[in-house]
Amino acid sequence: MYRDIADYALSTPGWLHTLAEVGTDAGLFVFMALFGLCWWRARRADARDLAIAIAGPAGVVGAYIVSEILKLLIKEDRPCRGGVATIAPCPPPTDWSFPSNHAVIAAGAAGTLILAWRALAWVVLPLAAVMAFSRVFVGVHYPHDVAAGFLLGLVLAPLFALLLVGAVTPVVRLVRSRLSPG
């Protein structure tokens, strides 16, 4: 399946190659902006709602750390090292393939944003899926790297965020009580 996708990708127009390469990283900035919007939206909400918005990015970081540990334990070579022509340059030999960190981060961001603002689901889940797929499209990941990374991010990031909410909520209450007049 990887070779079929990589071969097809090479036959697509150059603008799509650029969009696939730049879009994966640009999508992460979209998620950062959405986290900012969530914080802004929750700033006057219940303390727990604001705590969820604050804990979301930390949950994504936690999922990313788990994926990095898995990469170091599994050490799966990138598919682009097998002599396959790809759109993107192949990462260095010490940058392992499984699981896809981009997929972990994209799915983790989507999952934690949905915790904070459910109405975003229709935007963030498809965006995360496209971002994850682009990693196979540009040739730097196998489909199973992306699928595992997506699942890992979608499960672990919201779980980590929810585990942090219990600690963050009292801090939000304390800060609010000290900032409120009188």
Secondary structure as UniProt FT lines:
FT   HELIX           2..10
FT   HELIX           14..42
FT   TURN            43..44
FT   HELIX           47..74
FT   HELIX           79..82
FT   TURN            93..94
FT   HELIX           101..116
FT   HELIX           118..120
FT   HELIX           121..137
FT   TURN            138..139
FT   HELIX           143..179
//
